[in-house]
Every structure is written in structure tokens, then in C-alpha cells.
Amino acid sequence: MLIVFVFSLAFIGVAEVMYWLYKKEFLRAKAKYLRELIDQKNDLSSLNEPFYACVYDKWNTGEMPLAEANTMCSLKFEHN
């Protein structure tokens, strides 16, 4: 019983560490993507500025999550 308890605690400990490390990395990647998105949205000379503005506006207003906004705007600008 003691071995099962120790193994369970070790497993939970490792899982928590992995969760927080990956969450931190995910948030860093998302922040980097958002910085690039804002830079590209503000670059009016870029041919892709309307796409990035669309993604940013849909995300910033809370209309949809970032991934969904990216997909929606991608479909919108593919057909035009």
C-alpha cells in the first residue's frame, strides 16, 4: 500500500511539473504570436494587413478565440 501511495504521489508530482512547463511554453508562444500579429496588423504597407487586422479585431473584441479567428479570416481571404 505504501508503494502505491508513493508511486501515486510521484506520478502526480511529475504530471504537475509537466503541465506547468508546457502551459508556460504555450503562453510564451501565444504572446509571441500576438506580438507578431499586432506588428503585422499595424504594417499598412503589407499585402496581408487586412488578414491580420481581421484576426486581431475578431480576437480583441472577444467575438471568437484566437485559433478560431485565424481560421475564419483565413477562409474569408482565401475566397476573395
C-alpha positions as CSV (number, residue, x, y, z in Angstrom):
1,M,0.0,0.0,0.0
2,L,2.9,2.4,0.8
3,I,4.5,1.7,-2.5
4,V,1.2,2.5,-4.4
5,F,0.9,5.7,-2.4
6,V,4.5,6.8,-3.1
7,F,4.1,6.0,-6.8
8,S,0.9,7.9,-7.0
9,L,2.5,11.0,-5.3
10,A,5.5,10.8,-7.7
11,F,3.2,10.4,-10.7
12,I,1.1,13.4,-9.7
13,G,4.3,15.4,-9.0
14,V,5.7,14.7,-12.4
15,A,2.4,15.4,-14.1
16,E,2.1,18.8,-12.3
17,V,5.6,19.8,-13.3
18,M,5.0,18.8,-17.0
19,Y,1.7,20.6,-17.0
20,W,3.1,23.9,-15.7
21,L,6.1,23.7,-18.0
22,Y,4.0,23.2,-21.1
23,K,1.5,25.8,-20.0
24,K,4.3,28.3,-19.6
25,E,5.7,27.5,-23.0
26,F,2.2,27.7,-24.6
27,L,1.7,31.1,-23.1
28,R,5.1,32.3,-24.4
29,A,4.3,31.1,-27.9
30,K,0.9,32.7,-27.8
31,A,2.3,36.0,-26.6
32,K,4.9,35.9,-29.4
33,Y,2.2,35.2,-31.9
34,L,0.1,38.1,-30.7
35,R,3.1,40.5,-30.8
36,E,3.8,39.4,-34.4
37,L,0.1,39.7,-35.2
38,I,-0.2,43.2,-33.9
39,D,3.0,44.2,-35.7
40,Q,1.7,42.8,-39.0
41,K,-1.7,44.4,-38.5
42,N,-0.1,47.8,-38.0
43,D,2.1,47.4,-41.1
44,L,-0.2,49.1,-43.6
45,S,2.3,48.5,-46.5
46,S,1.9,44.7,-46.1
47,L,-0.3,42.9,-48.6
48,N,-1.5,40.7,-45.7
49,E,-2.5,43.6,-43.4
50,P,-6.3,43.0,-43.9
51,F,-6.0,39.4,-42.9
52,Y,-4.1,40.2,-39.7
53,A,-6.4,43.1,-38.9
54,C,-9.4,40.7,-39.3
55,V,-7.8,38.1,-36.9
56,Y,-6.9,40.8,-34.4
57,D,-10.2,42.5,-34.4
58,K,-12.2,39.3,-34.0
59,W,-10.0,38.2,-31.2
60,N,-9.7,41.6,-29.5
61,T,-13.5,42.2,-29.4
62,G,-14.0,38.7,-27.8
63,E,-16.0,37.6,-30.8
64,M,-14.0,34.3,-31.0
65,P,-10.9,32.7,-29.7
66,L,-7.6,33.4,-31.5
67,A,-7.4,30.0,-33.3
68,E,-11.0,30.3,-34.5
69,A,-10.5,33.9,-35.6
70,N,-7.4,32.8,-37.6
71,T,-9.3,30.0,-39.3
72,M,-12.3,32.2,-40.0
73,C,-10.3,35.1,-41.5
74,S,-8.1,32.6,-43.5
75,L,-11.3,31.2,-45.1
76,K,-12.6,34.7,-45.7
77,F,-9.5,35.8,-47.5
78,E,-8.9,32.6,-49.4
79,H,-12.2,33.0,-51.3
80,N,-11.6,36.7,-52.1
